[in-house]
């Protein structure tokens, strides 16, 4: 598995594998996964060479972190990069009060409490250390201070204000004391990333989608040039736009967690036709595309079985002819400013 050494603006050096492992599915996202199956999937990822693992308290309300605990226990700490998130504290509650009913299954009875304050960051970090069973976490990401989670731009700005006036101080303290190597944010919108980058000294952002084979123009206008200028790294989650770039434009295809609209379906059909003309599968182009940008250090498509891990590895290893990118740009199916090989 190819690695990318990232030199953070803070000076820390992190060795990412191009393909990382996102642990949300192992938190029983959308369906329950047995402990045995979760362990087999993680073992398959390690054997395939994946050495970057991302998690969060939200994923299974602590379940994903505790599953990583068992997996990481016998691994040498220097051999992998680990990120988790802050911004939510977990509180024990009655089963009917738990967070994520209908989204997460067979999880502990916990409810989320959004807390982007100094104390909230510190308490969340300490709890993650306990659940993960590690002495250090490489990267802490402020989780979901965005419109997608909080419902409005006003709510987003309120939470970002709390981050910058309070929680940010905890992150800086942890990084300065070398308890963590880097910090950033894990969000669903590039706008939140840009606002944070303009107000603070962030190292990395984990961005769910928003710079994919389907979407480039808006982040290329301002956010990605800012990242290049500042040396900020991007971890790209959701490279398939929640499904359609993996399945193709078939009936019922999902785009950003909803049924894809007609214009998106049509655009995907055209992209798929160009891919086919170059004997490239749509998911192969979609998974490789974000990594052609110099700021992107890893993609984390997610996997819930060893077979899915193997498929992700095979998909990323496909050879993509340079002519494919040229043809997509020539037909107006890719922003001409998108960096490509």
N, C-alpha and C positions, 0 to 999 in steps of 0.2 A: 504494500500500500504506500503510495507516494505521500511524502510529508512536506509541509510548508512551514518553515521557521518564521514566526512572527515576532518582530521586535516592537514591543508596545511603546507608545509615547512615554510611558513612565520608565522605560529602560529594561523592563523584564523581557525575557526571551521565552517563547512558548512554541513547542513543536506539535503542530496540528497535523492529523492525517486529513487528506483531502475529503475523505468520507468519514463523517463522525456518526455517533450513535445518540439519537434522541430518545429519552426514556419515557416519554408520556404514554405510549401504548402499554408499557409494562406497569403503569399505574392503573391498569384496567380501564383505559379510555375506550368507551363505546362497547366493550365486552370484557368479561372476566378472562384472565389468563392465569393458569395454574402456576404455582411456584416452580414446579419442575420444568414447565415450558419456558418460563421466563429465564431460568438458569441456563437452559439449553440455547436460547437465543443469544444471551450474553456471551456464552462460551463460543458460539459460532462467530460472533463479531470479533472476539479477541483472536481466534485462530485465523480469521480473514485479514488480520492486521490493523483493525480499527483501534486507535489509541486516544480518541477524544470522546468523552462521555458527558452529555448534558442532562441535568435533571432539575427538579424544583419541588418545593414542599407541596405545591398544588397537585402534582401528578399522583393521583391516587390518594391524596390527603396524607402524604408521608410514605405511602406504599412503595413508590418507585425508588425513593432514597434507601429504604430498608432492604429492598431487593438488590440494589447496587452494593450495599454493605457486604452481603455474603459473597458477591462476585469479586469485589476488590480486595477482600481480606487477605488473600494469598498472593496478590500482585505487588510487585515492587513499586513504591510510590513514584519513583522517578520515571517509570515506564509509560505513564499515561497523563493526559490532561483532563481535569475535572472542573466542570462549572455547575453551580447551582444558583438559586435566585432568592431575592429578598423582596419584601413589600407585602407579603401575606404572613400573618401568624396563624397557627392552627390551634383551635380551642376545642377540647372535648365537649360533646353535646349529645343529646338524645338522637337515636337513629333517624327519626323523621325530620330532624333539623339540620342534618349534615349537608354540606355543600356538594353540588354536582349530581344530585339524584337524577337518573336518566342519562347521565353523561359518563360518570365513573361508577363502576360496579364492584360490589364486594370489597369495600374499602373500610378503614376505621371510621367510626362515627366522630367526625371532626367538622368544624365549620371554619371558613376563612374569615379573618379579620384583616382588612387592608390597613397597613401601617407602614408608611414610608418615612417615619421619624427616625432620629438617631437611635433611640432605645429599641424601636421596632426592628431596625436593621441588625443591631447587635443581638437581640434575642432570637431572631430568625436564623442568623448565622450560627449561633451556638447550638440551636436545636438541630440544624442540618448536620453539623459536625457529629452530633450524637447519633442521629439516624443513619448517617453514612459510615460511621465507625472509623473516620479518618482524623488525622491531626491537622490537616490543612486542605483547603479548597483553592484551586488555582485562580478561578475567576468567579466573581459575584456579579450577578446581573439584576438590576432593578426590574421587577416583573410587572408587565401589563399596565404601565401608566399611559394608557392610550384611549382613544375614542371607542374602539372595538369593545373594550372591557367596561368602561365607565359611562358610555352612552352619549357623551357630548363633548365638544371642544372645551366648554367651560369647565366641566368636571376634570377633563384631562389636565388643563392648565392649573387647576387647584391642586391636584396631586403632584404635578411637576414642581409647583412652588414649594410644597412640603419636602419633596426630595431635595431640592437645591438649598433650602434653608435649614434642613435638619439631617435627613438621612445621608446626604452627600458627605457631610463631615465624618460620619462613621466610616464610610467607604474609604475616604482619604486616609483616615487614621489607620485602618486595617492594612491598606497598601503601604503607607509610610513605615509601618512597623513590620512589614514583610510577612504578615499573617496571610495575606493573599498576594498574588502577583499582579493582578489586574482587575479592573471593574468596568461595568458598562450597563447596558439595559437589554432586556429581552421583551420585544414588543411586536405588535401587529402592523405598525404604520411607520413609514420612514419619517413622517412629519415629527413624531415624538422624538425620534433619534436626533433629528436636526436641531430641535429646540434644546435638547439636553447638551448636544455637542457645542452649541453656541454659548451655553451658560457655564460649562464646566470642563474639566480635564478628564475626559472619558477615553478608555483604551479600545473598547470593542463594543459592537452592538450585535445582538442576535435578532435578525429581522425575519419574520415569518412571511415569506413571499415578497411581493412588491418590487423585486428585481428578478424577473423570471423571463423565460422565453416568450411570455405573453405581455409583460409589463416592463418597460424600461424608461420611458420618456420623462416622467415626473421626477424620479430620483436622480436621473442624469442631469436635470436642470440645475440642481443646487446641492443636494445631500451627498451624492457620491463624489463630486469634485471636492467638497469640504473634507470628506474622509481621506481622499488622496493627499490633499494638502497637509492635513494634520497627522497622517500616518495611522489613522484609526482603522482597525480591522473589522470585517463583517463576517459573521457566521450566518449562513443562509439556511433557514428552515423553510419548509413548505415549497420546495422547488417545483412541485407539480400543481401549484395553485389549488391544493386540497383535492386533487384527483384528475382533472381533465387532461393535464399534460402526461398523465400515465395511462389513462384509459382511451384517450382520443375523444373525438366529438360524437360520442354515441348517445342515444336517448338516456336521459337521467344523469348525465355526467355532471359532476360537481365542480363548481368554480367558487373559490373562497367561501366554502362551507354551505353553499346554496346551489340549487339547480342552475346550471349555466344558461344565461340568456342567449337569444338567437345570434346576436352579433358576435359573441365570444365563440359560440359553436362554429360559426362560419369562418372566423379567423383561424381557429384551430384546424379546421379542415384544410385551409390553404397552407398552413405551416406543415401539416402532416404530408400534404402532397409534395412539397419541396423536399422534405426529408426522404420520402419514398423514392423520389427521383435520384437521390444520392445513395440509396440502399442503406439508409439510417433509420432506425426506429425512433418514433417521437420521444419516448422516455429517455433514450440515450442522448439526444440533443438537449432535452430539458435539464437533465441532471448535470451535464457538462457545462452548459451555458454560463451559469453564475460564476464558475471558477475561472472563466476567461477574463473577469475583471480583476485588476491587480489588488484591490482592497479585500476581496473575498478569500478567506483562509480555509474554510471548510463548508461542506453542505451536509445537512442532517435530515435525510428523507424519512427516517423512522422505519422500524421493523418490529414485528411481533412474533416471528417464527424464524428458525434457522434458514428456511427456504427463502424468506424475504431478504434476509441478510445476504445470502448468496446471489440473489437476483440483483440487489443494489450494487454489489461489487462487480458483477458481470456487466451491468448497465453502464457503470462509470468507466469501465475499462475499454468500452467500444471506441474504435478509432473514428473520429469525426473529420471528414475532409474540409479543408479551408473553404472550398467552393460552396459548401452548404451555407456558411455564414454570409458569404458574398451574395448568393442568390436570395436569401431572406431579406437582406438589406435592399437589394435591387428591386424587389417586388413590394417594398414598403411594409414588410412583415416584421421588421426589426429596426429599431432606431439606429440610424447610420452612425451615431456617436458611440455605440456600444463597443467596448474593446473586444477584439477577437484575435485569435492567433494569426 
